[in-house]
Amino acid sequence: MWPARFSAAVASGKLTRTDRRWLVDAEYETNEVTYIVLGMASDHSERAVSKRLLTNSGVEAVVVDLEMRGVTVHGRGLDVGALRALIESAGYQAA
């Protein structure tokens, strides 16, 4: 989760600015994230979204469920904001 030194700081409420920034960053980086992609209903849209997401260096795999309009992204240190921006740059809205 987070380094042990944060446990005492969190419990005491004495977090430094650097500690807070690290914790905020940790909340937004993950190894798997799923989005509902509005308007994604065809093979063309699946390819467009997948291709765009795979341009992110942290993305290792993209799994699309057209029926549910879901996209699950697998990788290391994924930035959810950057991934959402990539989906939107492909012309779709991520929820």
PyRosetta script that sets phi, psi and omega in degrees:
from pyrosetta import init, pose_from_sequence

init()
pose = pose_from_sequence("MWPARFSAAVASGKLTRTDRRWLVDAEYETNEVTYIVLGMASDHSERAVSKRLLTNSGVEAVVVDLEMRGVTVHGRGLDVGALRALIESAGYQAA")
pose.set_psi(1, -85.5)
pose.set_omega(1, 175.7)
pose.set_phi(2, -134.8)
pose.set_psi(2, 161.9)
pose.set_omega(2, -178.6)
pose.set_phi(3, -56.4)
pose.set_psi(3, 147.8)
pose.set_omega(3, -176.9)
pose.set_phi(4, -56.8)
pose.set_psi(4, -31.9)
pose.set_omega(4, -177.8)
pose.set_phi(5, -61.9)
pose.set_psi(5, -22.2)
pose.set_omega(5, 179.5)
pose.set_phi(6, -75.7)
pose.set_psi(6, -26.1)
pose.set_omega(6, -177.6)
pose.set_phi(7, -57.0)
pose.set_psi(7, -49.2)
pose.set_omega(7, 179.6)
pose.set_phi(8, -66.9)
pose.set_psi(8, -40.8)
pose.set_omega(8, -179.3)
pose.set_phi(9, -64.6)
pose.set_psi(9, -41.1)
pose.set_omega(9, 178.4)
pose.set_phi(10, -65.6)
pose.set_psi(10, -45.2)
pose.set_omega(10, -179.4)
pose.set_phi(11, -61.4)
pose.set_psi(11, -38.8)
pose.set_omega(11, -177.5)
pose.set_phi(12, -86.8)
pose.set_psi(12, -13.2)
pose.set_omega(12, -177.4)
pose.set_phi(13, 77.7)
pose.set_psi(13, 13.0)
pose.set_omega(13, -177.6)
pose.set_phi(14, -105.6)
pose.set_psi(14, 72.5)
pose.set_omega(14, 177.8)
pose.set_phi(15, -97.7)
pose.set_psi(15, 136.5)
pose.set_omega(15, 174.9)
pose.set_phi(16, -78.6)
pose.set_psi(16, 169.2)
pose.set_omega(16, 177.9)
pose.set_phi(17, -59.9)
pose.set_psi(17, -40.0)
pose.set_omega(17, 178.3)
pose.set_phi(18, -64.2)
pose.set_psi(18, -41.6)
pose.set_omega(18, 178.0)
pose.set_phi(19, -60.3)
pose.set_psi(19, -45.9)
pose.set_omega(19, -179.3)
pose.set_phi(20, -62.4)
pose.set_psi(20, -42.8)
pose.set_omega(20, -179.1)
pose.set_phi(21, -63.0)
pose.set_psi(21, -42.1)
pose.set_omega(21, 179.6)
pose.set_phi(22, -62.4)
pose.set_psi(22, -43.7)
pose.set_omega(22, -179.7)
pose.set_phi(23, -65.2)
pose.set_psi(23, -39.3)
pose.set_omega(23, 177.4)
pose.set_phi(24, -64.5)
pose.set_psi(24, -46.4)
pose.set_omega(24, 178.5)
pose.set_phi(25, -60.3)
pose.set_psi(25, -40.1)
pose.set_omega(25, -178.7)
pose.set_phi(26, -63.6)
pose.set_psi(26, -32.1)
pose.set_omega(26, 179.3)
pose.set_phi(27, -67.1)
pose.set_psi(27, -27.4)
pose.set_omega(27, -174.2)
pose.set_phi(28, -102.7)
pose.set_psi(28, 2.0)
pose.set_omega(28, 175.6)
pose.set_phi(29, -113.5)
pose.set_psi(29, 133.2)
pose.set_omega(29, -175.6)
pose.set_phi(30, -148.7)
pose.set_psi(30, 175.3)
pose.set_omega(30, 179.0)
pose.set_phi(31, -104.7)
pose.set_psi(31, -9.7)
pose.set_omega(31, 177.9)
pose.set_phi(32, -153.3)
pose.set_psi(32, 133.8)
pose.set_omega(32, 177.8)
pose.set_phi(33, -143.6)
pose.set_psi(33, 141.6)
pose.set_omega(33, -179.8)
pose.set_phi(34, -120.7)
pose.set_psi(34, 136.8)
pose.set_omega(34, 177.5)
pose.set_phi(35, -124.3)
pose.set_psi(35, 150.0)
pose.set_omega(35, 164.1)
pose.set_phi(36, -93.8)
pose.set_psi(36, 128.2)
pose.set_omega(36, -176.7)
pose.set_phi(37, -111.2)
pose.set_psi(37, 106.9)
pose.set_omega(37, -178.0)
pose.set_phi(38, -68.5)
pose.set_psi(38, 132.6)
pose.set_omega(38, 179.2)
pose.set_phi(39, 89.6)
pose.set_psi(39, -5.9)
pose.set_omega(39, 179.5)
pose.set_phi(40, -86.3)
pose.set_psi(40, 105.1)
pose.set_omega(40, -175.2)
pose.set_phi(41, -139.9)
pose.set_psi(41, 6.8)
pose.set_omega(41, -177.2)
pose.set_phi(42, -136.6)
pose.set_psi(42, 167.9)
pose.set_omega(42, 176.2)
pose.set_phi(43, -61.3)
pose.set_psi(43, -36.6)
pose.set_omega(43, 178.9)
pose.set_phi(44, -61.2)
pose.set_psi(44, -47.1)
pose.set_omega(44, -179.3)
pose.set_phi(45, -66.4)
pose.set_psi(45, -36.1)
pose.set_omega(45, 176.7)
pose.set_phi(46, -59.9)
pose.set_psi(46, -47.1)
pose.set_omega(46, -179.9)
pose.set_phi(47, -64.9)
pose.set_psi(47, -40.6)
pose.set_omega(47, -178.5)
pose.set_phi(48, -63.3)
pose.set_psi(48, -46.0)
pose.set_omega(48, -178.7)
pose.set_phi(49, -68.7)
pose.set_psi(49, -46.0)
pose.set_omega(49, -179.5)
pose.set_phi(50, -60.3)
pose.set_psi(50, -46.2)
pose.set_omega(50, -179.0)
pose.set_phi(51, -59.7)
pose.set_psi(51, -43.6)
pose.set_omega(51, -179.2)
pose.set_phi(52, -65.3)
pose.set_psi(52, -44.1)
pose.set_omega(52, -179.2)
pose.set_phi(53, -64.6)
pose.set_psi(53, -35.8)
pose.set_omega(53, -178.5)
pose.set_phi(54, -70.3)
pose.set_psi(54, -8.8)
pose.set_omega(54, 175.8)
pose.set_phi(55, -75.8)
pose.set_psi(55, -16.5)
pose.set_omega(55, 178.2)
pose.set_phi(56, -75.5)
pose.set_psi(56, 128.2)
pose.set_omega(56, -174.5)
pose.set_phi(57, -62.4)
pose.set_psi(57, -25.7)
pose.set_omega(57, -179.7)
pose.set_phi(58, -82.8)
pose.set_psi(58, -12.7)
pose.set_omega(58, -176.4)
pose.set_phi(59, -80.8)
pose.set_psi(59, 126.1)
pose.set_omega(59, 178.1)
pose.set_phi(60, -103.5)
pose.set_psi(60, -30.3)
pose.set_omega(60, -179.0)
pose.set_phi(61, -156.6)
pose.set_psi(61, 150.4)
pose.set_omega(61, 176.5)
pose.set_phi(62, -128.7)
pose.set_psi(62, 126.3)
pose.set_omega(62, 179.0)
pose.set_phi(63, -117.2)
pose.set_psi(63, 123.0)
pose.set_omega(63, -176.6)
pose.set_phi(64, -111.2)
pose.set_psi(64, 135.6)
pose.set_omega(64, 173.4)
pose.set_phi(65, -117.9)
pose.set_psi(65, 95.9)
pose.set_omega(65, -175.7)
pose.set_phi(66, -62.7)
pose.set_psi(66, -37.7)
pose.set_omega(66, -178.8)
pose.set_phi(67, -59.3)
pose.set_psi(67, -42.2)
pose.set_omega(67, -179.7)
pose.set_phi(68, -92.3)
pose.set_psi(68, -5.4)
pose.set_omega(68, -175.5)
pose.set_phi(69, 58.1)
pose.set_psi(69, 36.4)
pose.set_omega(69, -178.7)
pose.set_phi(70, -105.8)
pose.set_psi(70, 147.9)
pose.set_omega(70, 174.9)
pose.set_phi(71, -131.2)
pose.set_psi(71, 122.8)
pose.set_omega(71, 175.4)
pose.set_phi(72, -110.4)
pose.set_psi(72, 127.1)
pose.set_omega(72, -178.1)
pose.set_phi(73, -109.3)
pose.set_psi(73, 129.7)
pose.set_omega(73, 178.4)
pose.set_phi(74, -114.1)
pose.set_psi(74, 140.8)
pose.set_omega(74, 178.1)
pose.set_phi(75, 174.8)
pose.set_psi(75, -159.0)
pose.set_omega(75, -179.7)
pose.set_phi(76, -124.1)
pose.set_psi(76, 132.2)
pose.set_omega(76, 177.6)
pose.set_phi(77, 58.0)
pose.set_psi(77, 41.2)
pose.set_omega(77, -177.3)
pose.set_phi(78, -68.0)
pose.set_psi(78, 136.0)
pose.set_omega(78, 177.4)
pose.set_phi(79, -100.2)
pose.set_psi(79, 109.9)
pose.set_omega(79, -173.9)
pose.set_phi(80, -62.3)
pose.set_psi(80, -33.7)
pose.set_omega(80, 178.0)
pose.set_phi(81, -66.7)
pose.set_psi(81, -42.2)
pose.set_omega(81, 179.5)
pose.set_phi(82, -66.6)
pose.set_psi(82, -38.8)
pose.set_omega(82, 179.1)
pose.set_phi(83, -66.5)
pose.set_psi(83, -42.5)
pose.set_omega(83, 177.5)
pose.set_phi(84, -59.8)
pose.set_psi(84, -42.4)
pose.set_omega(84, 179.1)
pose.set_phi(85, -62.7)
pose.set_psi(85, -37.7)
pose.set_omega(85, 178.0)
pose.set_phi(86, -65.1)
pose.set_psi(86, -42.1)
pose.set_omega(86, 178.1)
pose.set_phi(87, -61.9)
pose.set_psi(87, -45.0)
pose.set_omega(87, -179.4)
pose.set_phi(88, -66.9)
pose.set_psi(88, -32.0)
pose.set_omega(88, 177.5)
pose.set_phi(89, -70.1)
pose.set_psi(89, -18.6)
pose.set_omega(89, 175.6)
pose.set_phi(90, -84.2)
pose.set_psi(90, -3.8)
pose.set_omega(90, 176.4)
pose.set_phi(91, 99.2)
pose.set_psi(91, 16.3)
pose.set_omega(91, -178.4)
pose.set_phi(92, -125.5)
pose.set_psi(92, 158.8)
pose.set_omega(92, 178.9)
pose.set_phi(93, -102.7)
pose.set_psi(93, 128.0)
pose.set_omega(93, -179.9)
pose.set_phi(94, -97.5)
pose.set_psi(94, 133.1)
pose.set_omega(94, 177.8)
pose.set_phi(95, -121.0)
pose.dump_pdb("model.pdb")
